[in-house]
Amino acid sequence: MLKNIFESIPKDLSHEVFEEIVSSEDIKIERIISHGHTSPQDGWYDQKQNEWVMVLDGEAILSFEDKDDVKLKKGDFINIKAHQKHKVSYTKPDGYTIWLCIFY
């Protein structure tokens, strides 16, 4: 079935939206829609898989436990190695940020 990554944006973005696009035993591809959302202040993502992340629209800042913050704008991408502790410290509050995430 044909879909478009920029369509079907929910009107209610009071909560961040996580949508699995496709997955298998070795890979998961996900669309995330943020609207001013950030990670909880009291913890870090510490994932078992590598994560390739691209901002398709909007802006974001990723903070890392042992590195400088990384500002991402439309079209920017980054590869986050497994167990590299990170969090989202900013997403655009006056619009939405659309992420494409590939966990492998």
C-alpha positions in Angstrom: 0.0 0.0 0.0 1.4 3.4 -1.0 1.8 6.0 1.7 3.5 9.4 2.1 5.7 10.2 5.1 4.3 13.7 5.3 0.6 12.7 5.3 -1.6 11.6 8.1 -0.1 14.0 10.6 -2.4 13.8 13.7 -4.1 17.0 14.7 -3.6 16.2 18.4 0.1 16.4 19.1 -0.2 16.8 22.8 1.8 13.5 23.0 4.7 12.6 20.8 3.6 10.2 18.0 5.6 7.0 17.3 4.6 5.0 14.2 6.3 1.8 13.1 6.6 1.8 9.3 8.2 -1.6 8.9 10.1 -4.1 11.0 11.7 -7.4 11.0 14.0 -9.4 13.3 17.0 -7.2 12.4 15.6 -3.8 11.6 12.8 -1.4 12.6 11.9 1.8 10.7 9.8 4.4 12.5 8.3 7.8 12.0 8.2 10.0 15.0 6.3 13.3 15.1 7.3 15.8 17.8 5.8 19.2 18.7 8.0 20.8 21.3 8.5 17.4 23.0 11.7 16.4 24.7 13.1 13.4 26.6 12.4 13.1 30.3 15.1 15.1 32.2 15.9 12.2 34.6 17.2 9.6 32.1 19.0 8.8 28.9 18.1 6.5 26.0 20.5 3.6 26.2 19.5 1.3 23.3 20.7 -2.2 22.4 20.6 -1.4 18.7 22.3 1.3 16.5 19.9 4.0 15.5 20.2 6.1 12.3 18.1 9.3 12.6 17.1 11.9 10.1 15.0 15.0 10.6 12.7 15.2 7.6 11.1 18.4 8.7 11.5 20.8 11.6 14.4 21.1 14.1 15.8 19.2 17.0 18.7 19.1 19.4 20.2 15.8 20.6 22.2 15.8 23.8 24.8 13.1 24.5 26.1 12.0 27.8 29.8 12.2 26.7 29.7 14.5 23.6 28.6 18.0 22.6 24.9 18.6 21.7 24.0 18.2 18.0 21.5 20.5 16.3 19.6 18.9 13.5 17.6 20.7 10.9 15.6 19.5 7.9 17.7 16.9 6.0 20.3 16.4 8.7 21.0 12.8 9.9 23.2 11.1 12.4 24.1 7.6 13.3 23.9 6.8 17.1 25.8 3.7 18.1 24.2 1.1 20.4 24.5 2.1 24.1 25.6 5.7 23.3 23.5 7.5 25.9 21.5 10.4 24.4 18.3 12.3 24.7 16.2 14.8 22.8 16.6 18.2 24.5 14.7 20.3 21.9 12.1 20.0 19.2 10.4 22.9 17.4 7.5 24.1 19.6 5.7 26.2 17.0 5.5 23.5 14.4 6.3 19.8 14.2 9.5 17.8 13.8 9.2 14.7 11.7 11.9 12.1 12.3 12.8 9.0 10.3 14.5 6.5 12.6 16.1 3.2 11.6 17.0 0.8 14.4 19.4 -1.9 13.3 
